[in-house]
Amino acid sequence: MGQVSPNRHKRIQDLDIKKLKHVKKIRADYVRSSQKIRIIRINPVRKFKVGGLILVLVILALALIFFNSETFVILKIANSLRGKNTLIGFQNSAELRPTGGFWGSFATLSVDKKIIKPQINFNIETNVYRNDNQLVAMDLDNAPKPVRETFINRPQTFVNANWDTDFPEAAKTLSWYFGQGWEKPIDNVIAISSTTVIDLLKITGPITLSDGTEINCDNFSSIMSQKIDQDYWFNEKNKVENEPKKILLEILPKLTEKFKGIGKFKLFSKTFLYLNEKNVIIYSSDTKIQSLIEKRGWGGNIPQWGNDFLYVINANLNGGKSSLNIDQVLNLNVRQKGKDLESELTIVRTHNPNPLGPDILNRNYTRVLVPMDAKIESVKLAGEGIYPDNCDEAIESGKKSIGFWFSTGFGKESSVKIQYQLPSNITKKNYKLIIMRQPGTNFDSLHLDLFGKKQIDTQLIKDLSF
């Protein structure tokens, strides 16, 4: 075996020394790393940073939930009122109109742009007809046919301007007529049905007026009608003053004081309830805010929808303050008929006797909105065919509208049956349905029979989809 050269031996020795140094370095690095790891585990500063990161993530998650919540939308809407003029309609649901009631009373709200302690101007109109009658003289436009048939020779004016079934369109019309009669631009419209006040009085208890009259949840509509339409005019001075809605100046502060006793949380939850039930509906001329409103279902807008759709809208035209004495039942039966789908809708309206009155015919005009390409086959009122001669057919908000007089006597019941064929693009396989609720009404009873397999009995407390 040959000898290893001295040079080679030296190279091997040098290599071993380098390896040893490398191993020592690795070991030293390991020890330092271990120490760092131990430090991370016990260092309270690092511990705080990790905990802080988790806290930040939790806050971000909660913020994300909040920014998509109803509370955030409410705050966003409230903030959008700054620097704007808002028209607030007190819709009389006892005299039902398409958006929830007759606009015989309203207030205007103006808020300046200050973030801290903004100046707020809230003014109640105590005689809407003073300016509205000026619009009559201006003869700006024809009123809708049923309104013309009721109020002969009266053109379209502010008080009857909420005729559109789509609230954003009705709000724009109201704003335009308000601008003509009151010469003030409007940016937002809020419609509050009187059913909200009636519901709140169930919680707060009655209020007492200066003359000793007690107003509660049962007599609110009748007392308001009596005070405004009758009692006010018995005083000769009032005939000169001509401010029949002056009673609102006394009632609203008393109601506000009562509402304070409900508690902020309960009042806030009630607000959400009324918005979801559409007893309060909102329109904003700010497209971003309006988009938020509609996304929540608070805008009273008719959706763009390519499947089955149903919306029953009633309007009390010269039928007294009788609308809240009406109970309505909707029976919808959808079935296959050959290659197509056929719907049969039966509407039953009952005029319940009320000891507080009024004992009067509920003179009512009904519109039924269905898919635009639906084919109306028949409309039978109390078993008698009224289509097409005594029906008004039109296109409204991308839907087919069929309108007719549908009145109910005091203590009586009336019914109508409508048969129509659904558009061919709607099949049993892809079938979906939206049913909209009219603001300001008693909750309709709803009975659905879908293809004989799905029966649903419920109340129409809000817009529903199936």
C-alpha positions as semicolon CSV with decimal commas, in nm:
position;residue;x (nm);y (nm);z (nm)
1;M;0,000;0,000;0,000
2;G;0,157;0,337;-0,104
3;Q;0,231;0,628;0,129
4;V;0,007;0,936;0,144
5;S;0,190;1,246;0,029
6;P;0,247;1,514;0,295
7;N;0,060;1,772;0,086
8;R;-0,248;1,552;0,061
9;H;-0,238;1,480;0,432
10;K;-0,227;1,856;0,501
11;R;-0,528;1,916;0,272
12;I;-0,731;1,651;0,457
13;Q;-0,635;1,805;0,790
14;D;-0,739;2,152;0,671
15;L;-1,071;2,010;0,547
16;D;-1,142;1,844;0,883
17;I;-1,070;2,173;1,063
18;K;-1,311;2,358;0,828
19;K;-1,581;2,094;0,887
20;L;-1,529;2,123;1,259
21;K;-1,559;2,502;1,244
22;H;-1,875;2,467;1,029
23;V;-2,029;2,223;1,275
24;K;-1,945;2,457;1,565
25;K;-2,105;2,746;1,375
26;I;-2,421;2,543;1,309
27;R;-2,435;2,445;1,674
28;A;-2,388;2,806;1,785
29;D;-2,663;2,919;1,543
30;Y;-2,891;2,647;1,678
31;V;-2,827;2,755;2,037
32;R;-2,898;3,119;1,949
33;S;-3,214;3,017;1,758
34;S;-3,333;2,811;2,053
35;Q;-3,275;3,106;2,280
36;K;-3,473;3,329;2,044
37;I;-3,753;3,076;2,030
38;R;-3,761;3,066;2,408
39;I;-3,760;3,444;2,416
40;I;-4,057;3,459;2,180
41;R;-4,245;3,226;2,408
42;I;-4,183;3,427;2,721
43;N;-4,134;3,783;2,595
44;P;-4,450;3,979;2,700
45;V;-4,390;4,240;2,429
46;R;-4,403;3,977;2,155
47;K;-4,698;3,817;2,331
48;F;-4,878;4,151;2,320
49;K;-4,804;4,188;1,949
50;V;-4,956;3,848;1,871
51;G;-5,257;3,923;2,091
52;G;-5,286;4,267;1,932
53;L;-5,288;4,113;1,585
54;I;-5,570;3,879;1,686
55;L;-5,760;4,172;1,835
56;V;-5,717;4,372;1,514
57;L;-5,847;4,078;1,310
58;V;-6,149;4,045;1,540
59;I;-6,218;4,420;1,512
60;L;-6,190;4,402;1,133
61;A;-6,432;4,107;1,126
62;L;-6,679;4,293;1,348
63;A;-6,638;4,606;1,136
64;L;-6,710;4,402;0,823
65;I;-7,026;4,269;0,984
66;F;-7,124;4,619;1,099
67;F;-7,064;4,780;0,759
68;N;-7,297;4,522;0,608
69;S;-7,551;4,555;0,887
70;E;-7,882;4,736;0,905
71;T;-7,741;4,968;1,171
72;F;-7,465;5,090;0,941
73;V;-7,715;5,151;0,659
74;I;-7,938;5,353;0,895
75;L;-7,641;5,566;1,003
76;K;-7,536;5,608;0,640
77;I;-7,887;5,723;0,544
78;A;-7,902;5,961;0,841
79;N;-7,566;6,111;0,747
80;S;-7,683;6,159;0,387
81;L;-7,959;6,394;0,507
82;R;-7,703;6,663;0,592
83;G;-7,719;6,957;0,354
84;K;-8,038;6,819;0,198
85;N;-8,414;6,879;0,199
86;T;-8,628;6,583;0,299
87;L;-9,002;6,547;0,247
88;I;-9,167;6,332;0,516
89;G;-9,516;6,211;0,434
90;F;-9,754;6,104;0,712
91;Q;-9,951;5,852;0,509
92;N;-10,306;5,800;0,632
93;S;-10,339;5,423;0,598
94;A;-10,710;5,443;0,685
95;E;-10,744;5,608;0,343
96;L;-10,516;5,369;0,157
97;R;-10,320;5,474;-0,152
98;P;-10,060;5,279;-0,353
99;T;-9,757;5,382;-0,143
100;G;-9,934;5,325;0,191
101;G;-10,187;5,602;0,246
102;F;-10,322;5,944;0,153
103;W;-10,065;6,225;0,170
104;G;-10,286;6,476;0,349
105;S;-10,016;6,560;0,604
106;F;-9,644;6,606;0,569
107;A;-9,338;6,780;0,711
108;T;-9,014;6,908;0,563
109;L;-8,676;6,843;0,721
110;S;-8,365;7,048;0,642
111;V;-8,029;6,971;0,802
112;D;-7,717;7,181;0,746
113;K;-7,375;7,026;0,674
114;K;-7,224;7,070;1,020
115;I;-7,107;6,743;1,171
116;I;-7,125;6,868;1,531
117;K;-7,457;7,018;1,642
118;P;-7,606;7,070;1,294
119;Q;-7,898;7,310;1,263
120;I;-8,222;7,122;1,199
121;N;-8,539;7,278;1,062
122;F;-8,853;7,065;1,093
123;N;-9,175;7,222;0,963
124;I;-9,521;7,063;0,965
125;E;-9,770;7,157;0,693
126;T;-10,105;7,221;0,863
127;N;-10,309;7,275;0,545
128;V;-10,186;7,090;0,238
129;Y;-10,477;7,216;0,026
130;R;-10,376;7,581;0,052
131;N;-10,092;7,521;-0,195
132;D;-10,240;7,213;-0,359
133;N;-10,543;7,408;-0,481
134;Q;-10,306;7,642;-0,662
135;L;-10,186;7,338;-0,856
136;V;-10,547;7,268;-0,954
137;A;-10,564;7,611;-1,115
138;M;-10,234;7,544;-1,297
139;D;-10,385;7,227;-1,452
140;L;-10,040;7,070;-1,497
141;D;-10,138;6,719;-1,598
142;N;-10,422;6,470;-1,616
143;A;-10,480;6,258;-1,309
144;P;-10,483;5,876;-1,350
145;K;-10,812;5,745;-1,487
146;P;-10,955;5,609;-1,155
147;V;-10,873;5,941;-0,984
148;R;-11,041;6,136;-1,267
149;E;-11,348;5,911;-1,237
150;T;-11,363;5,987;-0,863
151;F;-11,275;6,355;-0,840
152;I;-11,439;6,495;-1,152
153;N;-11,247;6,767;-1,336
154;R;-10,964;6,765;-1,082
155;P;-10,621;6,744;-1,251
156;Q;-10,322;6,568;-1,101
157;T;-10,188;6,751;-0,794
158;F;-9,960;6,682;-0,500
159;V;-10,214;6,503;-0,275
160;N;-10,284;6,235;-0,537
161;A;-9,930;6,213;-0,674
162;N;-9,836;5,886;-0,500
163;W;-10,015;5,674;-0,760
164;D;-9,714;5,486;-0,897
165;T;-9,681;5,130;-0,767
166;D;-9,301;5,174;-0,762
167;F;-9,213;5,403;-0,469
168;P;-8,901;5,564;-0,623
169;E;-9,117;5,677;-0,916
170;A;-9,393;5,795;-0,683
171;A;-9,135;5,984;-0,474
172;K;-9,003;6,163;-0,783
173;T;-9,358;6,259;-0,881
174;L;-9,436;6,385;-0,530
175;S;-9,112;6,585;-0,527
176;W;-9,192;6,745;-0,862
177;Y;-9,543;6,855;-0,759
178;F;-9,407;6,975;-0,426
179;G;-9,156;7,187;-0,615
180;Q;-9,438;7,340;-0,820
181;G;-9,665;7,413;-0,524
182;W;-9,416;7,493;-0,247
183;E;-9,124;7,610;-0,464
184;K;-8,866;7,407;-0,276
185;P;-8,638;7,134;-0,417
186;I;-8,652;6,792;-0,252
187;D;-8,361;6,546;-0,225
188;N;-8,511;6,268;-0,014
189;V;-8,860;6,133;0,052
190;I;-8,964;5,931;0,357
191;A;-9,316;5,787;0,376
192;I;-9,443;5,686;0,721
193;S;-9,771;5,496;0,735
194;S;-10,008;5,574;1,022
195;T;-9,998;5,204;1,116
196;T;-9,656;5,270;1,275
197;V;-9,807;5,523;1,518
198;I;-10,092;5,285;1,599
199;D;-9,843;5,008;1,674
200;L;-9,626;5,232;1,894
201;L;-9,933;5,344;2,091
202;K;-9,983;4,978;2,186
203;I;-9,651;5,002;2,370
204;T;-9,661;5,356;2,507
205;G;-10,025;5,367;2,606
206;P;-10,264;5,654;2,524
207;I;-10,190;6,025;2,496
208;T;-10,426;6,296;2,621
209;L;-10,494;6,615;2,427
210;S;-10,541;6,957;2,588
211;D;-10,920;6,925;2,554
212;G;-10,914;6,596;2,748
213;T;-10,953;6,367;2,445
214;E;-10,768;6,038;2,488
215;I;-10,604;5,888;2,178
216;N;-10,507;5,522;2,184
217;C;-10,418;5,245;1,939
218;D;-10,786;5,159;1,881
219;N;-10,929;5,505;1,816
220;F;-10,631;5,687;1,659
221;S;-10,767;5,689;1,302
222;S;-11,125;5,776;1,397
223;I;-11,026;6,053;1,643
224;M;-10,786;6,209;1,393
225;S;-11,057;6,206;1,126
226;Q;-11,315;6,353;1,364
227;K;-11,082;6,629;1,487
228;I;-10,959;6,729;1,140
229;D;-11,262;6,672;0,917
230;Q;-11,542;6,773;1,159
231;D;-11,466;6,929;1,498
232;Y;-11,218;7,186;1,369
233;W;-11,476;7,349;1,141
234;F;-11,737;7,399;1,416
235;N;-11,535;7,698;1,537
236;E;-11,591;8,009;1,321
237;K;-11,239;8,137;1,396
238;N;-11,095;7,815;1,256
239;K;-11,273;7,874;0,926
240;V;-11,079;8,198;0,892
241;E;-10,752;8,045;1,015
242;N;-10,795;7,741;0,785
243;E;-10,533;7,520;0,954
244;P;-10,719;7,186;1,003
245;K;-10,400;6,984;1,058
246;K;-10,294;7,214;1,343
247;I;-10,370;6,926;1,579
248;L;-10,045;6,765;1,459
249;L;-9,851;7,043;1,632
250;E;-9,995;6,919;1,961
251;I;-9,988;6,546;1,892
252;L;-9,633;6,503;1,757
253;P;-9,453;6,646;2,065
254;K;-9,670;6,429;2,293
255;L;-9,594;6,122;2,082
256;T;-9,223;6,205;2,080
257;E;-9,223;6,232;2,460
258;K;-9,402;5,897;2,484
259;F;-9,156;5,735;2,243
260;K;-8,867;5,835;2,469
261;G;-9,009;5,603;2,732
262;I;-8,984;5,305;2,499
263;G;-8,604;5,302;2,521
264;K;-8,353;5,358;2,243
265;F;-8,284;4,989;2,179
266;K;-8,651;4,896;2,147
267;L;-8,725;5,204;1,936
268;F;-8,432;5,117;1,710
269;S;-8,552;4,758;1,670
270;K;-8,903;4,887;1,596
271;T;-8,758;5,112;1,327
272;F;-8,599;4,810;1,158
273;L;-8,929;4,623;1,186
274;Y;-9,126;4,905;1,018
275;L;-8,866;4,931;0,741
276;N;-8,876;4,557;0,677
277;E;-9,257;4,559;0,680
278;K;-9,251;4,862;0,444
279;N;-9,458;5,075;0,680
280;V;-9,167;5,317;0,650
281;I;-9,016;5,351;0,302
282;I;-8,734;5,574;0,185
283;Y;-8,617;5,732;-0,139
284;S;-8,286;5,914;-0,187
285;S;-8,176;6,106;-0,496
286;D;-7,821;5,994;-0,408
287;T;-7,780;5,681;-0,622
288;K;-7,531;5,517;-0,383
289;I;-7,761;5,566;-0,085
290;Q;-8,061;5,453;-0,289
291;S;-7,873;5,136;-0,382
292;L;-7,816;5,062;-0,011
293;I;-8,184;5,126;0,061
294;E;-8,305;4,895;-0,215
295;K;-8,055;4,625;-0,123
296;R;-8,215;4,613;0,223
297;G;-8,569;4,607;0,081
298;W;-8,656;4,945;0,232
299;G;-8,722;5,136;-0,090
300;G;-9,064;5,009;-0,199
301;N;-8,920;4,957;-0,546
302;I;-9,041;4,694;-0,790
303;P;-8,745;4,467;-0,871
304;Q;-8,626;4,373;-1,216
305;W;-8,719;4,006;-1,210
306;G;-8,760;3,756;-1,492
307;N;-8,960;3,489;-1,310
308;D;-9,310;3,478;-1,156
309;F;-9,423;3,791;-0,973
310;L;-9,733;3,912;-0,789
311;Y;-9,819;4,247;-0,635
312;V;-10,174;4,345;-0,533
313;I;-10,217;4,722;-0,483
314;N;-10,534;4,885;-0,350
315;A;-10,638;5,251;-0,349
316;N;-10,924;5,390;-0,142
317;L;-11,085;5,658;-0,359
318;N;-11,366;5,840;-0,179
319;G;-11,427;5,541;0,047
320;G;-11,391;5,727;0,376
321;K;-11,138;5,625;0,640
322;S;-11,234;5,259;0,602
323;S;-10,917;5,087;0,475
324;L;-10,790;4,960;0,811
325;N;-11,124;4,781;0,860
326;I;-11,046;4,564;0,557
327;D;-10,899;4,214;0,579
328;Q;-10,764;4,067;0,256
329;V;-10,691;3,706;0,164
330;L;-10,481;3,605;-0,138
331;N;-10,516;3,253;-0,280
332;L;-10,266;3,171;-0,556
333;N;-10,273;2,839;-0,738
334;V;-9,999;2,768;-0,994
335;R;-10,033;2,455;-1,207
336;Q;-9,907;2,293;-1,524
337;K;-10,145;2,324;-1,818
338;G;-10,010;2,150;-2,127
339;K;-9,670;2,299;-2,205
340;D;-9,737;2,620;-2,010
341;L;-9,796;2,725;-1,651
342;E;-10,128;2,876;-1,548
343;S;-10,199;3,086;-1,239
344;E;-10,531;3,138;-1,068
345;L;-10,547;3,422;-0,817
346;T;-10,847;3,471;-0,590
347;I;-10,868;3,786;-0,377
348;V;-11,122;3,801;-0,095
349;R;-11,181;4,131;0,087
350;T;-11,387;4,155;0,407
351;H;-11,509;4,491;0,540
352;N;-11,526;4,434;0,915
353;P;-11,789;4,630;1,113
354;N;-11,614;4,870;1,349
355;P;-11,809;5,043;1,627
356;L;-11,584;5,347;1,574
357;G;-11,687;5,357;1,207
358;P;-11,707;5,460;0,942
359;D;-12,022;5,284;0,819
360;I;-11,943;5,344;0,452
361;L;-11,864;5,165;0,126
362;N;-11,494;5,094;0,092
363;R;-11,472;5,234;-0,261
364;N;-11,157;5,070;-0,386
365;Y;-10,955;5,044;-0,707
366;T;-10,727;4,741;-0,733
367;R;-10,427;4,679;-0,954
368;V;-10,263;4,338;-0,986
369;L;-9,908;4,324;-1,121
370;V;-9,790;4,001;-1,285
371;P;-9,502;3,915;-1,525
372;M;-9,501;4,146;-1,827
373;D;-9,557;3,872;-2,086
374;A;-9,833;3,697;-1,890
375;K;-10,159;3,649;-2,083
376;I;-10,475;3,746;-1,895
377;E;-10,745;3,485;-1,963
378;S;-11,029;3,602;-1,740
379;V;-11,122;3,833;-1,453
380;K;-11,442;3,751;-1,266
381;L;-11,581;3,987;-1,002
382;A;-11,842;3,812;-0,783
383;G;-11,863;3,547;-1,056
384;E;-11,928;3,799;-1,337
385;G;-11,672;3,840;-1,614
386;I;-11,532;4,195;-1,632
387;Y;-11,232;4,140;-1,861
388;P;-11,149;4,312;-2,090
389;D;-11,433;4,569;-2,100
390;N;-11,417;4,683;-1,737
391;C;-11,045;4,640;-1,677
392;D;-10,749;4,868;-1,742
393;E;-10,446;4,684;-1,878
394;A;-10,106;4,855;-1,881
395;I;-9,731;4,809;-1,835
396;E;-9,593;4,943;-1,506
397;S;-9,231;4,912;-1,392
398;G;-9,167;4,625;-1,630
399;K;-9,476;4,433;-1,518
400;K;-9,823;4,379;-1,662
401;S;-10,088;4,563;-1,462
402;I;-10,455;4,471;-1,463
403;G;-10,676;4,728;-1,285
404;F;-11,046;4,729;-1,190
405;W;-11,293;4,866;-0,934
406;F;-11,320;4,628;-0,639
407;S;-11,535;4,784;-0,365
408;T;-11,675;4,626;-0,049
409;G;-11,979;4,734;0,152
410;F;-11,976;4,781;0,529
411;G;-11,995;4,436;0,693
412;K;-11,976;4,268;0,351
413;E;-11,735;4,041;0,166
414;S;-11,630;4,063;-0,199
415;S;-11,412;3,845;-0,420
416;V;-11,244;3,845;-0,758
417;K;-11,081;3,560;-0,949
418;I;-10,809;3,619;-1,211
419;Q;-10,672;3,350;-1,442
420;Y;-10,360;3,412;-1,646
421;Q;-10,098;3,216;-1,837
422;L;-9,737;3,267;-1,734
423;P;-9,470;3,351;-1,995
424;S;-9,318;3,049;-2,172
425;N;-8,972;3,113;-2,025
426;I;-9,111;3,031;-1,677
427;T;-9,123;2,654;-1,635
428;K;-9,190;2,414;-1,352
429;K;-8,818;2,336;-1,346
430;N;-8,694;2,696;-1,306
431;Y;-8,999;2,833;-1,122
432;K;-8,943;3,105;-0,861
433;L;-9,187;3,358;-0,719
434;I;-9,176;3,703;-0,557
435;I;-9,487;3,838;-0,382
436;M;-9,474;4,202;-0,271
437;R;-9,657;4,353;0,023
438;Q;-9,835;4,688;-0,008
439;P;-9,722;4,940;0,257
440;G;-9,973;5,063;0,515
441;T;-10,209;4,766;0,500
442;N;-10,323;4,504;0,748
443;F;-10,121;4,187;0,691
444;D;-10,277;3,985;0,408
445;S;-10,341;3,614;0,463
446;L;-10,160;3,422;0,190
447;H;-10,241;3,072;0,068
448;L;-10,014;2,921;-0,200
449;D;-10,056;2,599;-0,393
450;L;-9,757;2,540;-0,619
451;F;-9,812;2,250;-0,861
452;G;-10,022;2,061;-0,607
453;K;-9,709;1,962;-0,416
454;K;-9,618;2,267;-0,213
455;Q;-9,885;2,430;0,001
456;I;-9,797;2,739;0,203
457;D;-10,017;2,929;0,449
458;T;-9,865;3,245;0,591
459;Q;-9,910;3,618;0,646
460;L;-9,770;3,870;0,402
461;I;-9,582;4,075;0,662
462;K;-9,308;4,169;0,413
463;D;-9,204;4,095;0,056
464;L;-9,165;3,718;0,021
465;S;-8,984;3,493;-0,224
466;F;-9,038;3,121;-0,288
